[in-house]
Structure formats: C-alpha cells, structure tokens
Amino acid sequence: MLQPFVAALRFLTIVPIPGQVGTDSDSLAASTPWFPLVGLLIGLVCAPLAWLLWWLLPRAVAAVLVTSLLFAFSGGLHLDGLADTADGLFSARSRDRMLAIMRDSRIGAMGVIALIMLLLLKTTALASLDLDRLLAAVVLAPVAGRCAILFMMALLPYARPEGGLGTLFYSRRSRLVGVWGVVFFLACALLVTGPAGLAVAGLTLLLLAVLALFLKCRLGGATGDTLGAACELAELSVVLAFSCTLWSGS
C-alpha cells in the first residue's frame, strides 16, 4: 500500500524522497488510485502559502506567485503535456501526424499560445478572488487536476498502439478508479465550499467530458500528453468557476 502512494508522490511532484521505495514499474502502475490524495496534499500545502502571499504582496503579484506554486510542485509536467497537446491537435494534420507532433519534444506556436493563455487566465482569475474563495480554489484545483487524469482514463482508451508514457498507467486501467476520482473530487468540493462546490465540480466534469469527446474524435483516445492537458484544464476550470461565482454574487 505504501509503495504505490510513494510512486504517485514521486511521479506527480518534485518532492525529494530518499531511497528506492516506489520507483519500480509495478508500484507506478498501481499508483493511480492515489493521484487524488496527492492532489489534495498539494492543495493543502499551497493554501497557507497563498494566504501568506495574499497578505504580504499586492493581489496581482500574489496571484502570479500562487499560479507558479501550483505548477511548480509538479515541475511543470502537466504544462508540458498541454503544450504538446495543443501543438498536435491544432496542427490540422492526420491523426498519425498529430500523434507524432505531440511526441516531438520541441514546442511550437500553438503550444506557446496555449501555455500563455492558460497561465494568464489562471492568474487573472485568482487575482479576482477574495481571500476565502482564493483558499478554496487553491485547495480544490490540484484535486480536480489529478482526479481529471483518472476520469479521462476511464472514458478514453490509450491512443498510441506503439506505447508511450501513459502505457504503464493504462496497464492496470480500471473504470472503478475513474469513479473513485469523481467521488473524491465531489466530496472535496462539498467539504471545501458546501453546495456551491458541487456546482464548480459539476462544471469541471462537464468540460472534461466534452474534452474527452473531442479527443476521441481527433485522436481515438488519450495519451500521456492529453492526460497532462486535462489536469491543467481542470485546474483552470475550477479557478474560473470560483471567479464567475464571485462576480455573480453567490
């Protein structure tokens, strides 16, 4: 039980963990049920840091630093997936060519644009929040992102016949794990903000379902890059939803 959790922590964060526990492929393949908990731990660590930044710095500056905190814990892993996904999907090429572009480590124009837009939207949305909603968003966004990975894996097959980074996780693919991710996300949303949190979670899941349909049509399934993109887009959806509820006065 410990090894899969440590494997999830090693894969999803840059937290230095001594020793070799959780480094074998079996532990990594079995680690997916722990992804939501790792997301919650990231949120719980980031929240007090966000609170401190909100009191010490101008709101816009604090929002930039909070956004940086949220992706720094994963070493930018999911941002890389977002950039590769944008380069492939918006290349207007065949399915095989899109997959080849996504595998290329070089970033293209669409990847740069996707990164800029996501970071701008996340930062400005955070800057629009009052302190209470900021803390709720900071806790819930990482949970949404890691649960999104499980949700997308449950909805979509793996798209690369030759294999890739996601192959290991798909080797023990279970739709029950996807259900667990959704339940965990909904429970956290309810605990963090009450019934309003369920609306935030519901909107995020709806957007992920639309993304899954789009990926099914374009690629025939998911890849490691699209799972990373789903993580980032789920985080953005949560932050934007909190921003919208603020302006609506709810």
N, C-alpha and C positions, 0 to 999 in steps of 0.2 A: 504493500500500500504506500509506503514511504517513497519508494523508488520512482513510481510514475509521477507523484507530486513534485519531487525534486526535478525530474526530467522536464515537466511543464514549466517550472520556475526557471530552469536553465534556458529553455528554448524561447520563452516569451519575454524574458527580462535580461538585463545586463548585471543582475545581482551576482557578485562573485561567490561561488560555492566551492569550498575546498573538497578535495577527494574526487573519487570516480563514481559516486552514487548517482544514478540517473543518467549516465552517459551512454548506456548500451541501447541498441535499436529496439529491443523488446520493451524497455521502460518508456522510451519515447513514443512508440506505437500505442502504448496503453495510457498515455498521459492526457488524452483529450478530455476525459470527464473532469479533470482538474483545472481546465482552462478558465471556467467562470470564477473559481475561487482565486486564481492568480489575478484575474481582472479586479476582483473586489479588494485584494490586498494592495494592488497598485493605487486604486482609488482612495483607500484608507490612509495610505502614506502621503499621497499628493494633497489630500484635503487640508490637513493642518499647515502644510507649506503654502498652499494657496491662501489660506486665512491670513498667514503672516505677511505674505506679499501684498495682499489687499490693504492691509493697514499701514505698511511701510512706504508704498510706492503709489504714484498716480495710477488710476484704474487701467488706462491703456497699456502702460508699461507692465503692470502686473499681469494683464491678460496675455501679453506676449510670452512672459516667463512661464505662466501656467500652461499655455499651449506647448511650450518647449518641454516642460516637465512630463506632460502626458506622453509625448513620443520618445523622450529620452530614456525612459525606463525600458523600452523595447529596442533601443538602439536604432530606431528608425526602420526596423524590419518591415513593418506594415506600410509605411510610406513608400518604401522601395517597391512593394507589391502594387500599390496604387499607381505609381508612375509607369511600371511595366505594363499593367493592365490598360491604362489609357493609351499608351503607345500602340499596343496591339489592336484594341477594339476600334480605335478611331483612325486606323490606317487605311480603311476601305479596301482591304485585300481579302483573299480567300481565307478560309478557316485555318488551313495548314500554315499559311504565311503569317497570319496573326499570331499563332502559337510560337512560330519561330522568332518573330519580333519580340514577343514577351520574354523569350528565353535570353535574348541579347542583353548583356549587362550594361550596354550604353543607353543613356536616356535620350529620348527625342523631344521634339517640340511639344507634342501633346502631353507627354509625361510631366514636363516642366510646368505647363499651364495647369494641369490637374493638381499638382503639388501647391502651386501658388494660390489657386482658388480655394482649395481645402483649408490651407493654413490661414488665409485671410478671413474666410467665413468663420472658422472656429474661433479665431482671436477676437473678431469684432462681436461675435455672439456672446462670448464670455464677458467682454467689456460692457455689454448692455445689461448684465445681470446685477441684481442686488446681492449682498453677501450670502444670504441664506440660500438663494437659488444657485449661486455660484458653487457653493459647497456641495449641494445636492447633485449638480451636474458633474462636478469633478469626481464624485464617488461613483455615480451611475454610468458615466461614459465609458470607462475602461471595462466595466462589467458587460455593457452592451457590445463592445467590440469583440471581446473573447467569446461571448455567447453567440455572436453572429457567425463566427467560424464554424461552430457546431451546427447551427441552423442551416447554413449553406451546404455543409457536408451531408446533412440529412436530405436536403432537397435535390442535390445535383450529384451525378456520377463524376468520376475523375475523367478529365478530357484528354489527357495525354496517353496514348497507347504505349509509348516508349518509356513512360515513367517520368518522375521528377520529384521535387521536394515533398509534394503532398502525397506521394505514393505510400510512404511509411504510415502516415495517419489513416489513409484510406484502407490500409491492410486490415484494420480492425473496425471498419466503418459500421456504425450502428445507428439506426434512426432513433433508438431509445436515448442515445446520448444527445441527439438534437432536441428531443423533447425535454430532457433534463436541462439543457441550456436555456430553453424558452421558459421553463418553470422557474429556474433560478433567477433569470432576468426579471420576470414579472414579480417575483417575491421581493427582490431587492428594490424594485421601483416602488412597490407598495409600502415597504418599510421606510424608505428614504423620504418620500413625499406624499404618501397616502394615495387616495383615489386618483389624484391628478397624475401621479407617476404612472398609473396604468395606461392613461391616455398617451403619455410620452412613449412608453414601451410599445403600445399597440401601433403607433405611427411608425416607429422604427422597424418593427417586424413587417409591417405592410410594405415599406420601402425596400426591405431586404427581399421580400417575395417577388417584387417587381424586378429587382436586380437579378434574382435567380432565373426568372423567365427570360430576361434579356440575354443572360449568359448561355442559357440552354439553346436559344435560337442562334446565337452568334458562334459559340464555341462547342456546343454539345455537352457542356458540363463545366466543372470548376478546375482550377489549377491552384498551385501554391500562391501564385501572384494574385489571383482573383479572391482568394480567401483573405489575404492581407488587405486588399482593397475593401472588401466587405467589412473588415474590422474598422478601418478608418472611416468609412462612410457611416457605419452605425454610431461611432462616437460623435461624428458631426451631426447626425440626425438628432441625437439626444440633446446636444448643446443648442442646436437651432430650435428644437421644440421648447426648451426652457425659455429661450429668448422670446419666442412667439407668445407663450403663456404670460410672460411678464407684460408685454405690450397690450395684451388683451385684458389685462387687469385681473386675471384669475389667480 
